[in-house]
């Protein structure tokens, strides 16, 4: 099927879920009786449409059930059926969400979160601390094979033991002190603990116990304490979310509905956007050719909003416990055979990325802002060839053929790693093939022990704004088959350090130097992220941050309470007016 036929089929599918008002309103007010902003379009036009990726495996709308296999993940319309305890503002500061306040005990080991008063599920059940408790226990239960269990290993007391099946999930360091108070106990002082909790809006404890986590997927059983509720769902085809008129939380939406259709998200998004059939396109679904069109169009270029996103880095990884990558000389040879500058300029595009010589992206706490680490893994083919020869493989002779495994990358992103493999192969004379695996299969293979990924590629972005998160994934109990005792000790010491913040940052910087020098991974690029919005989408979400950037920043889940469609929509041939 040609690209244009694919786009046509997608647009037909979009039209099939036509806009039908679900609520009758007097005047231009929302379901909460609030007047819409003065420049807002009529309420029956307050609809947000999106494309979900039909090629992904999806299991839930909730990050409590799965982080990597959430419904319509790339369109940012998961986790709208309840609120996390905390959330981030546009400057990445923690602000209240479901929790009105939080505090820590004098010994730094117990954090207490106080829920907002009056939070309700739409079945009339109050939101309580037990909903959060049940959700975290669900994630810690090895029977549920949660794909993000490493998040609190070594942080929440008992978490690692529960995940390993050594204690019951009920024994982790969390307790509901009363209906509105949740206590979290950590293994050691963890000043970053609140920041680890913003990503997980809870399941309802009652529905989870009675029906299991699948209750969310059926409009007849789904309950919501979030800004939207599920009203239609045909898996693999489309779903419809409506504003939850019983929502009492912090992000009441002006939008009446969110409608999503499954299709060719990568190839169809920009065409659907140009046809005014969707409201937003994430940078991951824009090609270099699309960016040329955007740059040449004053309206499009004015509405492309770049951000630092989640400080995401793409990199290559190894099984360093077994030959040939148990030899640091081999790993460093591969690192110095990677021509990042050329790949970013000629394959990726400088509007998408910058070359990476370390893991922490510029701007992230403890990142190498001075470029002190650049020379360690910098491209130097003669040096790379000498290192490989010193390791016993002169000119690549005798080096075992390698398969570079990818994690379900789009064609465009897969090409980044094809170019990386070609650069290394060309310099060193080694044979490298590329295998773009299905996402969940890759993660299962990566996390298996022993790992099933000898040579792989992946990206990683922050889950919370602290080096304990980004560098924590490299600790030997994390996702990578690389171990360095000095690195582990530095990170673990810094994680619980409560003294001079500058000293703590220096400890993480020393740890990252070890990571780069010991070549735990080869760092390819830091992504430059962003979103393209229709000119008639507005909201306080776009207020400038401290750097003057007005965008939908990563972690700004409150934005769903500010987006609305302006009267300017009347000047465009959208699905609302056609």
C-alpha positions in Angstrom: 0.0 0.0 0.0 1.4 3.4 -0.9 1.9 6.1 1.7 -0.9 8.2 0.2 -3.3 5.3 0.3 -2.3 4.6 3.9 -3.1 8.2 4.7 -6.4 8.1 2.9 -7.4 5.0 4.8 -6.4 6.7 8.1 -8.5 9.8 7.3 -11.5 7.6 6.5 -11.1 5.9 9.9 -10.9 9.4 11.5 -14.1 10.5 9.8 -15.8 7.3 11.0 -15.7 8.4 14.6 -17.7 11.6 13.9 -18.2 14.2 16.6 -21.5 13.7 18.3 -22.2 15.9 21.3 -22.6 13.9 24.5 -23.7 16.8 26.7 -26.3 19.5 26.2 -25.0 22.8 27.6 -26.7 26.2 28.1 -24.2 28.8 26.9 -20.5 28.2 26.3 -19.8 26.4 29.5 -18.3 23.0 30.2 -19.6 20.0 32.1 -18.6 21.7 35.4 -20.7 24.8 34.7 -17.6 26.9 34.1 -17.6 29.5 31.3 -15.0 28.6 28.7 -12.2 31.1 28.0 -13.4 34.2 26.1 -11.8 33.2 22.8 -12.9 29.5 23.0 -14.9 27.9 20.2 -18.4 26.5 21.1 -18.3 23.7 23.6 -19.5 21.1 21.0 -16.2 21.8 19.2 -14.0 21.2 22.2 -12.8 17.9 20.8 -9.2 16.6 20.7 -8.4 13.9 18.1 -5.3 11.8 17.9 -3.8 8.8 16.1 -2.6 5.7 18.1 0.1 3.4 16.8 -1.6 0.3 15.4 1.7 -1.6 15.4 2.2 -1.5 19.2 1.2 -4.1 21.7 -1.1 -2.5 24.3 -2.5 -3.9 27.5 -3.9 -1.0 29.6 -4.6 2.7 29.9 -2.7 2.7 33.2 1.1 2.9 34.0 0.3 0.8 37.1 -0.3 -2.1 34.8 2.4 -1.4 32.2 4.6 1.5 31.4 5.8 0.3 28.1 2.5 -1.1 26.8 0.1 1.6 27.7 -2.7 2.5 25.4 -1.9 5.3 22.9 1.3 6.0 24.7 3.0 8.1 22.1 -0.1 10.4 21.9 0.1 11.1 25.7 -3.5 10.1 26.3 -3.0 7.4 28.9 -3.4 7.7 32.6 -6.3 10.1 32.5 -8.6 8.1 34.8 -7.0 9.2 38.1 -4.3 11.6 39.4 -0.8 10.9 40.6 0.2 12.2 44.0 2.4 15.0 42.6 3.1 16.5 39.2 5.6 18.8 37.5 5.2 22.4 36.6 6.8 23.9 33.5 10.1 24.3 35.3 10.2 20.7 36.5 9.4 21.6 40.0 7.1 19.2 42.0 3.7 20.7 42.7 0.6 19.2 44.3 -1.7 16.9 42.3 -3.8 14.4 44.2 -1.6 15.1 47.3 -2.1 18.6 48.8 1.1 18.3 50.8 4.0 16.0 51.7 6.7 15.9 54.4 9.6 13.8 55.6 10.4 12.5 59.0 13.5 13.8 60.9 15.5 10.7 60.0 14.7 11.1 56.3 13.2 7.6 56.1 9.4 8.2 56.0 7.5 10.4 53.7 3.9 11.3 54.4 1.5 12.4 51.7 -1.8 14.0 52.5 -4.5 13.7 49.8 -6.7 16.5 48.7 -10.1 16.5 50.3 -13.1 15.4 48.3 -11.5 13.3 45.6 -14.0 10.9 44.1 -14.3 8.0 41.7 -17.2 8.5 39.3 -19.0 5.5 40.9 -19.4 7.6 44.0 -16.5 5.9 45.9 -14.0 8.3 47.6 -10.4 8.2 46.5 -8.4 7.0 49.5 -4.8 6.3 50.3 -5.7 2.6 50.0 -6.1 3.1 46.2 -2.5 4.2 46.0 -1.4 1.5 48.4 -3.1 -1.2 46.4 -1.6 0.1 43.2 2.0 0.0 44.4 1.5 -3.4 45.9 0.2 -4.6 42.5 3.3 -3.3 40.9 5.6 -5.0 43.5 3.9 -8.4 43.1 6.1 -10.6 41.0 2.9 -12.5 39.8 2.0 -9.4 37.7 5.4 -9.3 35.9 5.4 -5.5 36.0 7.7 -4.0 33.5 9.0 -1.1 35.7 9.8 -2.9 38.9 13.3 -1.6 39.0 12.0 1.9 39.6 11.9 1.6 43.4 14.6 -1.1 43.9 16.8 0.0 46.7 14.5 3.0 47.4 11.2 1.8 49.0 11.8 -0.4 51.9 11.1 -4.1 51.1 10.5 -3.4 47.4 13.4 -5.4 46.1 12.5 -8.3 48.4 8.8 -8.3 47.3 9.8 -8.2 43.6 12.1 -11.2 44.2 9.2 -13.1 45.9 11.0 -13.1 49.2 8.3 -11.2 51.1 4.7 -10.5 50.4 3.8 -7.2 48.5 1.9 -6.2 51.6 5.2 -5.9 53.4 6.7 -3.2 51.3 7.3 0.1 53.1 4.0 1.7 52.3 1.0 2.2 54.6 -2.4 3.9 54.5 -2.5 5.7 57.9 -6.0 6.8 57.3 -8.2 7.5 54.2 -6.3 10.6 53.3 -2.7 9.8 54.5 -0.2 7.6 52.7 3.2 6.9 54.3 6.2 5.7 52.3 9.3 4.3 54.1 12.6 4.2 52.3 15.7 2.0 52.8 17.8 5.1 53.4 17.4 8.8 53.1 15.9 9.5 49.7 15.4 13.3 49.2 14.2 12.6 45.6 11.4 10.1 46.7 8.4 12.4 45.9 9.7 12.9 42.4 9.5 9.1 41.8 5.8 9.1 42.5 4.4 11.6 39.9 4.2 9.1 37.1 1.7 6.6 38.6 -2.0 7.6 38.9 -3.6 4.8 40.8 -6.1 2.1 40.0 -9.2 1.9 42.1 -8.5 -0.6 44.9 -12.1 -1.9 44.9 -12.3 -2.5 41.2 -8.8 -4.0 41.1 -9.8 -6.5 43.8 -13.1 -7.4 42.3 -12.3 -7.4 38.6 -8.6 -7.3 38.1 -6.7 -4.5 36.2 -8.7 -5.2 33.0 -11.6 -3.3 34.5 -10.3 -0.1 32.9 -10.6 -1.5 29.3 -14.4 -2.0 29.4 -16.7 1.2 29.4 -19.2 -0.8 31.5 -16.8 -1.5 34.3 -14.3 1.3 33.9 -14.3 3.9 36.8 -12.5 7.2 36.8 -11.3 9.7 39.3 -9.5 11.5 36.6 -10.4 14.3 34.1 -11.8 11.8 31.5 -13.8 8.6 31.5 -14.0 5.8 28.9 -17.2 5.8 26.9 -16.3 3.8 23.8 -13.4 1.3 23.1 -12.9 -1.0 20.2 -9.3 -2.3 20.7 -7.1 -1.8 17.7 -9.7 0.5 16.1 -10.7 3.5 18.2 -11.7 4.8 21.6 -13.5 7.8 23.0 -12.9 9.6 26.3 -15.5 12.1 27.6 -14.9 14.8 30.2 -15.7 13.2 33.6 -18.4 15.4 35.0 -17.9 13.9 38.5 -14.2 14.8 38.6 -13.1 16.8 41.6 -9.3 17.0 41.1 -6.9 19.7 40.0 -7.1 19.5 36.2 -10.7 19.8 35.2 -10.7 19.9 31.4 -12.2 22.4 29.0 -12.2 19.7 26.4 -15.4 17.8 25.9 -13.9 14.7 24.4 -10.7 13.0 23.3 -11.1 10.7 20.3 -8.4 8.4 19.1 -8.1 6.1 16.1 -5.5 3.4 15.5 -3.5 3.7 12.3 -0.1 4.4 10.8 1.0 6.8 13.4 4.5 7.3 11.9 3.6 7.8 8.3 0.0 9.2 8.7 0.3 11.7 11.5 1.7 14.7 9.5 -0.7 14.1 6.6 -3.6 13.9 9.0 -2.4 17.1 10.8 -2.2 18.9 7.4 -5.8 17.9 6.8 -6.7 19.3 10.2 -7.9 15.9 11.5 -5.7 15.7 14.5 -4.5 18.4 17.0 -0.8 17.5 17.6 2.1 15.6 16.2 5.1 14.6 18.4 8.6 15.0 17.0 9.0 11.2 16.8 6.4 11.1 14.0 7.9 13.9 11.9 10.5 13.2 9.2 13.3 15.5 8.0 11.1 16.2 5.0 8.2 17.2 7.2 10.5 19.6 9.0 11.4 21.2 5.8 7.7 21.9 5.1 7.3 23.2 8.7 10.2 25.5 8.4 8.9 27.0 5.2 5.4 27.6 6.5 5.1 30.5 8.9 2.0 29.1 10.6 3.4 25.7 11.1 6.8 26.9 12.2 5.2 29.3 14.8 3.3 26.3 16.2 6.2 23.8 16.5 7.2 24.0 20.1 10.6 22.4 20.9 11.5 21.2 24.4 14.2 19.3 26.2 11.6 16.7 26.8 12.7 13.9 29.2 16.4 14.5 28.5 16.5 11.4 26.3 19.7 9.7 25.2 20.1 7.0 22.5 22.9 4.6 23.1 24.4 1.2 22.4 24.8 -1.4 25.2 26.7 -4.6 25.8 26.7 -7.8 27.7 30.0 -7.1 29.4 30.0 -10.3 31.4 30.8 -12.5 28.4 33.2 -12.3 25.4 33.9 -10.3 23.3 32.5 -7.3 25.2 34.0 -8.3 28.6 37.1 -6.7 27.3 37.1 -2.9 27.8 39.5 -2.5 24.8 36.8 -4.0 22.6 34.1 -1.7 24.0 36.2 1.4 23.7 37.2 0.4 20.1 33.5 0.3 19.2 32.9 3.6 21.0 35.8 5.3 19.1 34.6 3.8 15.8 31.3 5.6 16.1 31.2 8.8 14.0 28.4 10.6 15.9 28.9 14.0 14.3 28.4 12.6 10.8 25.4 10.5 11.9 23.6 13.4 13.5 24.4 15.8 10.6 23.6 13.4 7.7 21.2 10.8 9.0 19.4 12.1 12.1 19.2 15.8 11.4 20.6 18.5 13.6 17.0 19.7 14.4 16.4 16.3 16.1 19.6 15.7 18.1 23.1 16.6 19.2 26.0 14.1 19.4 26.4 12.4 22.8 29.7 11.6 24.5 28.2 10.8 27.9 24.8 9.7 29.3 23.3 12.8 30.9 22.0 15.2 28.4 22.9 18.9 28.6 20.8 20.7 31.2 20.1 17.6 33.3 21.5 17.9 36.9 25.2 16.7 37.0 25.5 16.7 33.2 28.9 17.3 31.6 28.3 20.9 30.7 32.1 21.6 30.1 32.6 18.7 27.7 35.2 17.2 29.9 34.1 13.6 29.0 34.0 14.1 25.2 37.5 12.9 24.4 37.0 9.5 26.0 34.6 8.1 23.5 35.1 10.6 20.7 35.4 9.3 17.1 39.0 8.3 16.3 39.1 5.4 13.8 42.9 4.8 14.0 42.8 4.6 17.8 39.8 2.3 17.6 41.6 0.0 15.2 44.6 -0.2 17.5 42.4 -1.0 20.5 40.8 -3.8 18.6 44.2 -5.1 17.5 45.4 -5.0 21.1 42.4 -7.0 22.1 43.5 -9.8 19.6 41.4 -8.9 16.6 43.7 -7.0 14.1 41.7 -5.6 11.3 38.7 -7.3 12.8 40.1 -10.7 12.0 38.5 -13.4 14.1 36.0 -11.1 15.7 32.6 -12.9 16.0 29.8 -11.5 13.8 27.4 -9.3 15.9 23.7 -8.6 15.8 22.7 -5.2 16.9 19.3 -5.6 18.4 16.8 -2.7 18.5 13.8 -2.0 20.6 10.9 -1.8 18.2 12.2 1.4 16.6 10.4 3.3 13.8 12.0 3.1 10.4 13.5 6.6 10.8 15.0 5.8 14.3 16.2 2.4 13.2 18.2 4.1 10.5 20.1 6.0 13.2 21.4 2.6 14.5 21.9 1.2 11.0 24.2 4.1 10.4 25.9 3.5 13.8 26.5 -0.1 12.9 27.9 0.8 9.5 30.2 3.3 11.1 31.7 0.8 13.5 31.8 -2.0 10.9 33.5 0.2 8.3 36.2 1.4 10.8 36.9 -1.9 12.5 36.3 -4.4 9.7 33.7 -6.4 11.9 30.4 -7.8 10.7 27.3 -6.3 12.2 23.7 -6.9 11.2 20.7 -5.1 12.7 17.6 -6.8 14.1 14.7 -4.5 14.9 12.8 -6.6 17.5 9.2 -6.2 18.8 9.3 -3.8 21.7 8.1 -6.1 24.5 10.3 -9.0 23.2 13.3 -6.7 23.3 12.6 -5.6 26.9 12.1 -9.2 28.0 15.4 -10.2 26.5 17.2 -7.2 27.9 16.0 -7.7 31.4 16.5 -11.5 31.4 19.3 -12.8 33.6 21.6 -13.7 32.1 20.7 -11.1 29.5 19.7 -12.2 26.0 21.0 -9.0 24.4 24.7 -9.3 23.7 24.8 -6.1 21.7 21.9 -3.8 21.6 20.6 -0.2 21.3 18.0 1.7 23.2 17.0 5.1 24.4 16.4 6.3 28.0 14.8 9.4 29.4 14.3 10.5 32.9 11.5 9.3 35.1 12.2 12.1 37.6 14.6 15.0 37.7 17.5 13.7 39.7 20.8 11.9 38.7 19.7 9.0 41.0 17.2 8.1 38.3 19.3 8.3 35.1 22.5 6.9 36.6 20.6 4.5 38.7 19.7 2.4 35.6 23.4 1.6 35.3 23.8 0.3 38.8 24.5 -3.4 38.6 21.0 -4.3 39.9 19.5 -2.3 37.0 18.7 -3.1 33.4 22.3 -3.3 32.0 24.7 -6.2 32.1 27.6 -4.1 33.2 29.1 -3.9 36.6 31.5 -1.5 38.1 31.8 -1.5 41.9 33.2 2.0 42.2 30.3 3.3 40.1 27.8 1.4 42.2 29.2 2.7 45.4 29.3 6.3 44.3 25.8 6.3 43.0 24.4 4.6 46.1 26.3 7.0 48.4 25.1 10.0 46.5 21.5 8.7 46.5 21.3 8.9 50.3 23.6 12.0 50.7 21.8 14.8 52.5 24.7 17.3 52.8 25.9 20.0 50.5 24.0 19.6 47.2 27.1 20.6 45.2 29.0 17.7 46.8 26.2 15.3 45.9 26.3 16.5 42.3 30.1 16.1 42.2 29.7 12.5 43.3 27.3 11.8 40.4 29.7 13.5 38.0 32.5 11.2 39.2 30.2 8.2 38.7 29.4 9.2 35.1 33.1 9.6 34.3 33.5 5.9 35.4 30.6 4.9 33.2 32.0 6.6 30.2 35.6 5.5 30.8 34.7 1.9 31.5 32.3 2.0 28.4 29.2 0.7 30.1 27.5 2.0 27.0 28.3 3.9 23.8 26.4 7.2 23.7 25.1 8.1 20.3 22.9 11.2 20.6 20.8 13.4 22.9 17.4 14.0 21.4 15.9 17.5 20.7 12.2 17.0 21.3 9.0 18.9 20.5 5.4 19.0 19.3 3.6 20.5 16.4 0.2 21.9 17.4 -2.7 23.2 15.4 -2.9 27.1 15.6 -6.3 26.9 17.2 -5.1 24.9 20.3 -4.5 27.1 23.3 -4.2 26.9 27.0 -2.0 27.8 30.0 0.1 24.8 29.2 2.0 27.0 26.8 3.0 29.6 29.4 6.7 30.2 29.2 9.1 28.5 31.5 12.1 30.1 33.2 14.0 29.8 29.9 11.2 31.5 28.0 10.1 28.3 26.3 6.3 27.9 25.9 5.6 24.2 25.2 4.0 21.0 26.5 6.9 20.0 28.7 7.5 16.5 29.8 5.6 15.6 33.0 3.1 18.5 32.6 0.1 16.2 33.0 -1.9 19.2 34.3 -2.0 20.5 30.7 -5.1 18.4 30.0 -6.9 20.8 32.3 -5.9 23.8 30.3 -6.1 22.9 26.6 -9.0 24.3 24.6 -10.0 25.0 21.0 -10.2 28.6 20.1 -12.6 30.4 17.8 -9.8 30.5 15.2 -10.8 26.9 14.4 -13.6 28.5 12.2 -10.9 29.7 9.8 -9.7 26.1 9.0 -11.4 23.2 7.3 -11.4 20.8 10.2 -13.6 17.8 10.8 -15.6 20.1 13.1 -16.7 22.4 10.3 -16.5 20.3 7.1 
